[in-house]
Amino acid sequence: MATKVIIDCDPGIDDAVALTMALFDPRLDVLAITPTAGSVDADQATANVQAILNQLDPPRYPRIARAVLPEDASVIDDRDLHGRDGLGDFAVNATERQHTATSDKVIADLIRQYPNEISIICLGPLTNIARAFQRDPQVAKLVDKLVISGGAVSCSGNVTAAAEWNMYFDPPAARAVFHSATTKTLVPLDVTNKVTFGVDLVEKISNSTSRAGVLLHKLLQHAFRVSRMKLGREVIPLQDAVALLAVLEPTLFECQEFPGDVETSGDITRGVTIFDRRERVSEQSNMEVAMDIDRDEARNQIVRGLRFAIQATK
């Protein structure tokens, strides 16, 4: 039986790649895609989800929600890496939807409808999850599992010297979710940055006659070009695709239980994730944290998933 999931995301090139994998994987039943501000603003995030679905035209359309800007949002976004529209300036049309429910409401409603059956795959800032739990406090206990892409244990951050983007953008939401009564798996930069791809990935998966291939070709070409020009790197990570594997292929990961928290107010430590790794810890662990991954098999699984999507959209 397929796993029921909600994908919460801020698309974002790597989000779009993960969505492409997820929407055509028979092991997943994607009930909804709930956009959030992050890599792009709230309106653009909502439009990008609609545009991705319009381009891919999956056999089953999930519910689409509407993103709302958090109160304490970061004043920066990630358009310098993802393009003006967040999707490498991929020109697709987003159908305007009237009276679309907000992401937090869609999450709360679906969890109530399918108690203890839905996993939420969190690929962006945790704004929507925190709001859903605030809207309906009982919902946190009814989620099967949260899989969170974000944070850093021992490595440097990717937006500041210490903070990872998803945690930095809305740290109060991240802290609330970390302390919530849910089963959580965190997939931090320490792991996602280990799974990198060279430009040959484009040749492996691109197909000019496939809807998914056209989208992926544009997204990945942009990602490799920006990585080389702005970061001086010839490879790219696909953090969100790796986080998706924590649902699809959990045996690829080595995980440990930790008490985790997020700094919300520091001038230079906003969004830093802290994990108590002392031998004698009085505080109870509140999450499972991925510490290592089978890199080669993770790459193989991502390529296989993208090729399947390409084949399904010819």
Secondary structure as GFF3:
##gff-version 3
##sequence-region A 1 314
A	DSSP	beta_strand	3	9	.	.	.	ID=ss1
A	DSSP	alpha_helix	13	23	.	.	.	ID=ss2
A	DSSP	beta_strand	28	35	.	.	.	ID=ss3
A	DSSP	alpha_helix	42	56	.	.	.	ID=ss4
A	DSSP	beta_strand	63	64	.	.	.	ID=ss5
A	DSSP	alpha_helix	79	82	.	.	.	ID=ss6
A	DSSP	alpha_helix	103	113	.	.	.	ID=ss7
A	DSSP	beta_strand	118	122	.	.	.	ID=ss8
A	DSSP	alpha_helix	127	135	.	.	.	ID=ss9
A	DSSP	three_ten_helix	137	142	.	.	.	ID=ss10
A	DSSP	beta_strand	145	149	.	.	.	ID=ss11
A	DSSP	alpha_helix	165	169	.	.	.	ID=ss12
A	DSSP	alpha_helix	171	178	.	.	.	ID=ss13
A	DSSP	beta_strand	184	187	.	.	.	ID=ss14
A	DSSP	alpha_helix	189	192	.	.	.	ID=ss15
A	DSSP	beta_strand	196	197	.	.	.	ID=ss16
A	DSSP	alpha_helix	200	205	.	.	.	ID=ss17
A	DSSP	alpha_helix	211	226	.	.	.	ID=ss18
A	DSSP	pi_helix	227	231	.	.	.	ID=ss19
A	DSSP	beta_strand	236	237	.	.	.	ID=ss20
A	DSSP	alpha_helix	239	248	.	.	.	ID=ss21
A	DSSP	three_ten_helix	250	252	.	.	.	ID=ss22
A	DSSP	beta_strand	253	258	.	.	.	ID=ss23
A	DSSP	beta_strand	260	262	.	.	.	ID=ss24
A	DSSP	beta_strand	273	275	.	.	.	ID=ss25
A	DSSP	beta_strand	287	293	.	.	.	ID=ss26
A	DSSP	alpha_helix	295	312	.	.	.	ID=ss27
###
